[in-house]
Amino acid sequence: MPGRPLTHFKTSPSRLAVVRECMDDYGVATDDAAEWPNNILSRRTVVYGSGAIGRRGESVSHKVDPDELALCKALAKAARKLMKNVDAGLESEAQLDFRDFYIAANVGDPVPRRITEALIRQKFGGTIFPPATVTVEPLAEKAAWWAGVARSAQNIAEEEDEDTDLFGDEGEPAEGGGHSREFLDTWRALVRWFRECPEFKDSAFVKIGDYDALRKLLRDKTAKLPEGTVTFASALPRLFVGLTQDGSLAGLFTYVVLT
């Protein structure tokens, strides 16, 4: 039997720290009231102990099964353990930092069948820079995001003076050796874990904010940007998440730095 639902959560500094860099305007803001001067997540973002995300001053309802919350935490911890020694792979200009991420669903809410752009925007509680794109891709080596992993592996091989070309005749990642092989094996283990985890009904890579699209948007004089936007964000969220049977999200949060 599920436990009595938890209906009260305080805002959590540790949960907020997971997404903090993607909220920071890095001193660019010229208007204290601006939510997105140079950041992809609102400066008003708050995160609760359940992982629920909202905007400061707006109400957030809580009705969380404690067993579901415990499951989310365990799944996120397991995913992070798989990536504890990985700091590259998505072509970021800074090292990746994988963090536990979860948003426990409320009891009684409609349970989605899969992870979609609409679901991600809803789960982020209106904190995403409104014009930013949200792209949901499958966790698979054929997906677009994997190309960044393969190129990082190639770079590792070149730095080690390996003779093995990690790209075959068809442009597919081939097997390397040494650290490059370990690197690819770790990423493949992550993909396999999400796809085979029985607690998930769906899994996905989520890309919040596209560098080229943001640059183009800022140059568009007809674009309607939120009040106080000065320039485009350079710390962009990337998520590897699964959707539980009860509709929670659990997995990993990281961000890429692109300038």
C-alpha positions in Angstrom: 0.0 0.0 0.0 1.3 3.5 -0.8 2.1 5.7 2.1 0.2 8.8 3.1 0.9 11.5 0.4 3.4 14.2 1.4 1.7 17.6 0.9 4.3 20.0 2.2 7.8 20.6 0.9 10.1 23.5 1.6 12.3 25.0 -1.1 15.5 23.1 -1.2 18.9 24.8 -1.6 20.5 21.5 -2.6 17.9 20.8 -5.3 18.3 24.4 -6.5 22.1 24.0 -6.8 21.5 21.3 -9.4 20.3 23.9 -11.9 21.9 27.0 -10.4 24.4 27.7 -13.3 21.6 27.8 -15.8 19.8 30.5 -13.8 22.8 32.8 -13.3 22.9 35.9 -15.4 26.7 36.3 -14.6 26.3 40.0 -14.0 24.7 40.8 -17.3 21.3 41.9 -16.0 20.5 45.6 -16.3 17.0 45.2 -14.8 16.6 43.6 -11.4 13.1 42.4 -12.4 14.3 40.6 -15.6 13.9 36.8 -15.4 16.0 35.9 -18.4 18.7 38.5 -19.1 21.4 36.0 -20.0 20.1 32.7 -18.7 18.0 29.8 -19.9 16.1 29.2 -16.6 14.4 32.0 -14.8 16.2 33.9 -12.0 13.0 33.4 -10.0 13.4 29.6 -10.2 12.8 27.6 -7.0 13.1 23.9 -6.4 11.3 22.0 -3.7 12.4 18.9 -1.8 10.3 16.7 -4.1 12.2 18.1 -7.1 9.2 20.1 -8.2 10.3 23.3 -10.0 8.4 26.6 -9.9 8.8 30.3 -9.9 9.2 32.3 -6.7 5.9 33.9 -5.7 3.8 31.3 -7.5 2.0 28.4 -5.7 3.0 24.8 -6.3 0.8 21.9 -5.1 2.3 18.9 -3.5 0.8 15.4 -3.1 3.7 13.0 -3.4 3.7 9.3 -2.5 6.8 8.9 -0.2 7.6 5.6 -1.9 7.6 7.2 -5.3 9.9 10.0 -4.0 12.3 7.4 -2.6 12.3 5.6 -5.9 13.1 8.8 -7.8 16.0 9.5 -5.5 17.4 5.9 -5.8 17.1 6.0 -9.6 18.9 9.4 -9.9 21.6 8.2 -7.6 22.1 5.0 -9.6 22.3 7.0 -12.9 24.9 9.4 -11.5 27.0 6.5 -10.2 27.3 5.3 -13.8 28.8 8.7 -14.9 30.9 9.5 -11.9 34.2 9.5 -13.9 32.9 11.1 -17.1 33.3 14.9 -17.7 32.9 15.1 -21.5 30.7 14.0 -24.3 28.3 16.7 -25.4 30.8 19.1 -27.0 30.7 21.5 -24.1 33.4 24.1 -23.8 33.6 23.3 -20.0 33.6 19.9 -18.3 30.3 18.2 -17.8 29.1 17.8 -14.2 26.4 15.1 -13.9 23.9 15.7 -11.0 21.0 13.7 -9.5 17.8 15.0 -11.0 14.2 14.1 -10.2 10.7 15.6 -10.2 8.3 13.3 -8.2 4.8 13.2 -9.7 1.8 14.2 -7.6 -0.7 11.4 -6.7 -3.8 11.7 -8.9 -2.2 13.8 -11.7 -2.6 12.4 -15.2 0.2 10.0 -16.0 1.9 10.7 -19.3 2.8 7.9 -21.6 6.1 9.3 -22.8 8.5 12.2 -22.4 7.6 15.1 -24.7 8.5 18.7 -25.1 5.2 19.7 -23.5 5.9 17.5 -20.5 9.3 19.0 -19.9 8.0 22.6 -20.1 5.2 21.7 -17.7 7.6 19.9 -15.3 9.9 23.0 -15.3 7.0 25.1 -14.1 7.3 28.0 -16.6 11.0 28.7 -15.8 12.4 27.9 -19.2 13.2 31.0 -21.4 10.0 31.1 -23.4 11.5 31.3 -26.9 14.1 28.5 -26.2 13.7 25.2 -28.0 13.2 22.0 -26.1 14.3 18.9 -28.1 13.5 15.4 -26.9 15.6 12.6 -28.5 15.7 8.9 -27.9 18.5 7.4 -25.8 20.3 5.6 -28.7 23.5 5.8 -30.6 21.5 6.6 -33.8 20.2 9.8 -32.2 21.7 13.2 -33.0 23.1 13.8 -29.5 25.3 10.7 -29.7 27.5 12.3 -32.4 28.9 14.6 -29.7 29.9 11.6 -27.6 31.5 9.9 -30.6 33.5 13.1 -31.5 34.7 13.4 -27.9 35.9 9.8 -28.0 37.8 10.5 -31.2 39.4 13.5 -29.5 40.5 11.3 -26.6 41.9 8.7 -29.0 43.9 11.4 -30.8 45.3 12.8 -27.6 46.5 9.3 -26.7 48.0 8.9 -30.2 45.9 5.9 -30.8 45.9 4.6 -34.4 42.3 3.3 -34.2 39.8 5.4 -36.1 36.6 5.4 -34.1 34.5 6.1 -37.2 33.9 3.3 -39.6 33.3 3.5 -43.3 29.6 4.4 -42.7 30.5 7.2 -40.3 29.4 5.1 -37.3 31.5 5.0 -34.2 33.9 2.1 -34.3 35.7 0.4 -31.4 38.7 2.2 -30.0 41.1 1.3 -27.3 42.4 2.6 -24.0 40.6 5.5 -22.4 38.5 6.2 -25.5 37.1 2.7 -25.4 36.3 3.1 -21.7 34.7 6.4 -22.4 32.4 4.9 -25.1 31.6 1.9 -22.9 30.5 4.2 -20.1 28.2 6.1 -22.3 26.8 2.9 -23.7 26.2 1.6 -20.2 24.2 4.7 -19.4 22.0 4.3 -22.5 21.5 0.6 -21.8 20.6 1.2 -18.1 17.9 3.7 -19.0 16.4 1.5 -21.7 16.4 -1.6 -19.6 15.4 -0.2 -16.3 12.0 -1.8 -15.5 10.9 1.2 -13.4 10.8 3.4 -16.6 8.1 3.4 -19.2 10.1 5.8 -21.4 13.5 7.5 -21.4 15.0 10.4 -23.3 17.8 12.9 -23.8 16.4 16.4 -23.4 18.2 19.4 -24.9 16.9 22.7 -23.5 18.2 25.6 -25.6 20.0 25.4 -28.9 23.1 27.6 -29.3 22.6 28.5 -33.0 18.8 29.1 -32.6 19.4 31.4 -29.6 22.0 33.4 -31.6 19.6 33.7 -34.5 16.8 34.7 -32.2 18.8 37.5 -30.7 19.7 38.9 -34.1 16.0 38.9 -35.2 14.8 42.5 -34.7 11.2 41.3 -34.9 11.5 38.6 -32.2 9.5 39.3 -29.1 11.9 38.6 -26.2 11.1 38.7 -22.5 11.5 42.2 -20.9 15.1 42.7 -19.8 16.8 40.1 -22.1 20.2 41.3 -22.9 21.9 38.4 -24.7 21.5 34.7 -25.2 22.4 32.1 -22.6 25.6 30.1 -22.7 24.9 27.6 -19.9 22.3 25.2 -21.5 20.6 22.3 -19.7 21.0 18.7 -20.9 19.0 15.9 -19.2 19.1 12.1 -19.3 15.8 11.1 -17.8 13.4 8.2 -17.5 9.6 8.4 -16.9 8.4 6.2 -14.1 5.2 4.2 -14.2 3.6 6.8 -12.0 4.7 9.8 -14.1 7.8 11.1 -12.3 11.1 12.1 -14.0 14.4 10.7 -12.7 17.9 10.7 -14.0 20.7 13.1 -14.6 21.0 16.9 -15.1 24.1 18.5 -16.6 24.7 21.6 -18.8 26.9 22.5 -21.7 28.8 25.8 -22.0 28.7 27.2 -25.5 29.9 30.7 -26.4 
